[in-house]
Amino acid sequence: MSAEKTHLQSPCTLAPQAKVRENGTMSINQLVFDPPALDPMTSAPLRAVSSLTGPERMRLHDISVFYDGAAAVKQASLSIHQGEVLALIGPSGCGKTTLLRTLNRLTELTPNASHSGTITLDGDDIHELEDTKLRTRVSMVFQQPNPFPMSIFDNVAFALREQSRRRPRRRELEPLVKQALQRAGLYEEVRNNLDRPALRLSGGQQQRLCIARAIANNPEILLMDEPCSALDPRSTAVIEDLILQLRSDLAIVIVTHNLQQARRVADRVAFMYLGDLVELGDAGQLFEAPREERTREYIAGAFG
Amino acid sequence: MLERLRRPWSDDRAERVLGAVACLTAIAIVLMVVFVAERAWPTFSHDGLAWLGGGGSLDSQVNAMVNTSAHPPASVYFLRAWPLIYGTLLTAGFAVIFGLAVSLLTAIFIVDFAPRSVQRVMTPVIRLLASIPSVVYGLIGILVLVPFVGNHLVTAGEKASVQNVVQLTGAGLLVSVVILTVMITPIMTALITDALGSVPRSWHEGAVALGLNPLRATIAVSLRAVRPAVVAAAALATARAIGEAIVIDMVSGGNAFTPKPQDGLIFLFEPLRSLASEIIDQSENVSEPALRSSIYAFALLLMFSGFMLSIASRLVRRPLRKYELSN
């Protein structure tokens, strides 16, 4: 019995508190999100200033990605820090999603894609890690909610079950599933219906379920590819709140077309245009005082 | 007249006409079942359910039914059909198990692993294979496989060891199963490929993004999602294998023997007869009353197993579809 417990503990049950302390750089109390102050104009929560940014987790060095030899991303370099939300903005087809999918090596599934440059996760080249291991540490939420045709419970428990050598019992999984659903802000809505088909949830609930599924075994980085573009404004607001709360435990990289959204959730913003990483800066600086002409024009609505 | 037909039909009229056609089909099926059951009745009234069991040589029981009077005595009706039922189950069972394994792997390969070019060739080729008339497979079996097995796989010693009981010519269980498997695999592969192909790519991608390797993602998500289609494909293939008459008749050997696993390797080469192939075999003797009734009884059993198969596959599929969007 105890052996079973410890086995389950090791891959997936590091409590968020423990994880943060382990890094030794901040206390959980600093990160706890007080009830957000509301912006009097929009009644949206005001962003906390990005003084929370923790240690660097991922670093991209001169990353270029090619499809059939044509560069979709050109020599992008940036770093990703624990506790921050990094937004990738820019017009469609400018390499944001490609760059995002390079971070968990999902571009490798595209047969004619290749890349140059290095990406490190905690100092290790991600191309020397096993891809399946990497993807448990760098998790992803997609543009279209993609819950599996299973129950809500089985969706959230999916990665936990797949990653344990022995099939864990439901009783062992229950607290982990509950925790993930709580972090994704879905638990109260589904607590009595965990065995319902996930596909019967609303679009916004499905996307939060996918977030719960992605964070169930405590990844270090969460990639989000336009997670709200298929959702209504109300669900979008719920997910944005969620992003602000989740970032205390992990680093979030989010691709968005929606500048308002980037302004609301991001600590730092990277603007990409035609494969170039044009400008990277603190959200406030990039939106208020962009250094690059192209950024200024894009933000002013000149193109894209 | 044509003008009248081309005028749009009212809903009322469409409902009546289409309903009538549908009823006709249903009535035809019911009438057929009743007719066959009525014709098979003498066999069951004489033998009872013991008819399904074993006992004695089926071939000699059948031979005793030939050249009797128009009103044969009750003893002539004696028949124990187990060798035929056993032969049917054995061949169809092995063929479906092997065929299912091969078609699952093939379908997974085509949908999730094959390069585009291979996909484009294999999908239509498999459909083409599925449409080959089964007698062609039987021909290849009798002209190529039976002599090959008879000359190269069965040793003279093995033939001699059982020559007083049964002739090992090469025609038998092994060739029957091989040919049946080849016959039913393409249609199963085509059906499973279609089902896997219609699974949203986002499910597979989602599973890979959670740290599963592509094969595991296919098994854990895509294959899981298409379990109902796999069951349906297997049921269809089983029905085809059970009902296949000509092919089995061509490659299964000369008599209604029951291959015995305890015979060791020889088991694979022993001849057998299935229900459907026995019907073919005896079709020239339908004028004999007892034999005619027996043949109808075989047909009734085949129909019954077909219905059972269809009901069973529905029952199995229902719980598997619980989490689908539309059910």
Interface residues (C-beta under 8 A of the other chain):
Chain A: N104 L106 L109 P111 D131 T132 K133 L134 R135 T136 S139 M140 F142 Q144 N146 F148 P149 M150 S151 F158 A159 E162 Q163 P197 A198 L199 R200 C210 R213 A214
Chain B: P115 P200 S202 W203 E205 G206 A207 V208 A209 L210 G211 L212 N213 P214 R216 A220 V221 R224 A225 K322 Y323 E324 L325
